[in-house]
């Protein structure tokens, strides 16, 4: 899940708590598992770091592959 930059920390914590409850339900985990999805929990800071690292990785892949706008 993502939220706009500047979303109050208190709201992020509340939403994260609700998502955590939802994602811990055995039936929800089973439904995601059937689709090959493994749910992982992280803090907003960890998720931000992951997104930044993935973006940097993709930039490198695009450059190495010579992909550009058509």
C-alpha positions as CSV (number, residue, x, y, z in Angstrom):
1,X,0.0,0.0,0.0
2,X,1.2,3.5,-0.7
3,X,0.1,6.9,0.5
4,X,0.8,10.4,-0.7
5,X,4.0,12.2,0.5
6,X,3.2,14.2,3.6
7,X,0.5,11.9,4.9
8,X,0.5,12.4,8.7
9,X,2.5,9.7,10.6
10,X,-0.4,9.0,12.9
11,X,-2.7,8.2,9.9
12,X,0.0,5.9,8.4
13,X,0.3,4.1,11.7
14,X,-3.5,3.6,11.9
15,X,-3.7,2.3,8.3
16,X,-0.7,0.1,8.8
17,X,-2.4,-1.4,11.9
18,X,-5.6,-2.2,10.1
19,X,-3.7,-3.7,7.1
20,X,-1.7,-5.8,9.6
21,X,-4.9,-7.2,11.1
22,X,-6.3,-8.0,7.7
23,X,-3.1,-9.6,6.4
24,X,-2.7,-11.8,9.4
25,X,-6.1,-13.5,9.0
26,X,-5.4,-17.2,8.0
27,X,-8.1,-17.1,5.2
28,X,-6.6,-14.0,3.7
29,X,-3.0,-15.4,3.8
30,X,-4.3,-18.6,2.2
31,X,-6.1,-16.7,-0.6
32,X,-2.9,-14.8,-1.4
33,X,-0.8,-17.9,-1.2
34,X,-3.0,-19.6,-3.9
35,X,-2.0,-16.8,-6.2
36,X,1.7,-17.2,-5.3
37,X,1.8,-14.1,-3.2
38,X,3.7,-14.1,0.1
39,X,2.6,-11.2,2.3
40,X,5.4,-9.3,4.1
41,X,5.1,-6.7,6.7
42,X,7.3,-3.6,6.8
43,X,7.4,-0.2,8.3
44,X,6.8,2.9,6.2
45,X,10.5,3.6,6.3
46,X,11.4,0.0,5.2
47,X,8.9,0.2,2.3
48,X,10.3,3.6,1.2
49,X,13.8,2.2,1.2
50,X,12.6,-0.9,-0.8
51,X,10.9,1.3,-3.4
52,X,14.0,3.6,-3.8
53,X,16.2,0.5,-4.2
54,X,13.9,-1.0,-6.8
55,X,13.7,2.2,-8.7
56,X,17.5,2.5,-8.8
57,X,17.7,-1.2,-10.0
58,X,15.2,-0.6,-12.7
59,X,17.0,2.5,-13.9
60,X,20.1,0.5,-14.3
61,X,18.4,-2.3,-16.1
62,X,16.7,0.1,-18.6
63,X,20.0,1.8,-19.3
64,X,21.9,-1.5,-19.7
65,X,19.2,-2.8,-22.1
66,X,19.3,0.4,-24.1
67,X,15.6,1.0,-23.7
68,X,14.3,4.5,-24.5
69,X,11.1,6.3,-25.4
70,X,9.8,5.6,-28.9
